[in-house]
Amino acid sequence: MNTPKTDWPSSLDDNELDELDQYLRAHVGEGELLLDGVHGLLSALTVGPMQVLPEEWLPEVLHDPFADEQEGNRVLALLAKLNDSISAELDVDAYEPILGEVETEAGPVLSAAGWCEGFSRGIDLRAGLWEKRLADDPQLMELLGPVMALAVDEGILNADAEFEKLGDDEYDECLSQVPSVLSAVHQYWHEHPATEAELEASVRPEENEEPQTTPPRQRSGHWVH
C-alpha cells in the first residue's frame, strides 16, 4: 500500500529516539532487542513478502506490563511511528539503519550486530516464505548479500563455510549498501509476490516434517545516541 506523500510520517526526532531507547533499555532481558534490533526487525517486516500485524511482532519487542495506560499509549505510539517511518524513508531514499556502538580498544565503533539480529528475527516471523524463496531463487540471496555478510561477520548467523572477518572498509561498504538492499528486496517481493502454494506451505507444514530450527545467533552491541 502506497502512502500519499502528504501523509508521510516523519522519522522519530532525537528526543523521541532517546525516549524509546531508554524505555527499551529499562525493560530488556537477556537476548531481547534494543532500539537497533527493533529497527532491524521492523525493517525486515516492511520489505518482506507479506504483512505482519502488530500483534505478531509486538511480543518480539515488549515483554513487561506497562506501568500505566499513559506509558503504554506513549510507547506504542513511538513504535508505530518508527514502524511507519521505514517505508516512508525508503520511498524517498532517506532510510538509514539505526546502529549500536561497541567498545573497542580504540574507542566506541558503530556495530550492525543489533540491527542484523532484529532483521533476522523479522525474517523468522515469515520464515517459511523466506526460506523457500531463498532456496529456489538465488536472485533474492544475491540481493541480501551485504546484509548477510554483516550478519555472518557479527556472528548473528552461522555460515556453512568459514569466512574471514570483514576489513573495516569492507564492513563500511556493506553497511552503506543496507538502504539499497532493502529497497531492492522490497521491489523484489512486489514484483515476485508469494504464490498460493508458498503461502499454503508456510502455514501448513508437511506432515512428519522436521520442525525448522532458527540459525544460532548471538547478540552484541547497543544503540548509543
Salt bridges, closest charged atoms under 4 A:
ASP14 OD2 - HIS225 NE2 3.92
GLU16 OE1 - LYS81 NZ 3.06
GLU19 OE1 - ARG74 NH2 2.88
ASP21 OD2 - ARG25 NE 3.04
GLU32 OE2 - HIS63 ND1 3.81
ASP36 OD1 - ARG219 NH2 3.12
GLU56 OE1 - ARG126 NH1 3.02
GLU117 OE2 - ARG121 NE 2.49
ASP124 OD2 - ARG217 NH2 2.93
ASP136 OD2 - LYS132 NZ 2.53
ASP153 OD2 - LYS165 NZ 3.49
GLU198 OE1 - ARG133 NH2 2.70
GLU200 OE2 - ARG204 NH2 2.28
